[in-house]
Amino acid sequence: MISDKLAAGIAAVAALLLVSIVLGFGIAALLRLWHKYKPVKETDVHDDKHPLGLDR
């Protein structure tokens, strides 16, 4: 009885871990492809040293 619940719990944790890992790798692959084919341009980068105007 207890061993059945324990086995089911371990299987659920393993399935959740597997889904999390696959989702993480999928998002990482999408971001890698996005930045490979649409890289950040120099004009996209804001080089504002004092964005709040606190240099005065």
Secondary structure, DSSP 4 states (H G I P E B T S, - for coil): -HHHHHHHHHHHHHHHHHHHHHHHHHHHHHHHHHHHHSPPPGGGS---S-TT-TT-
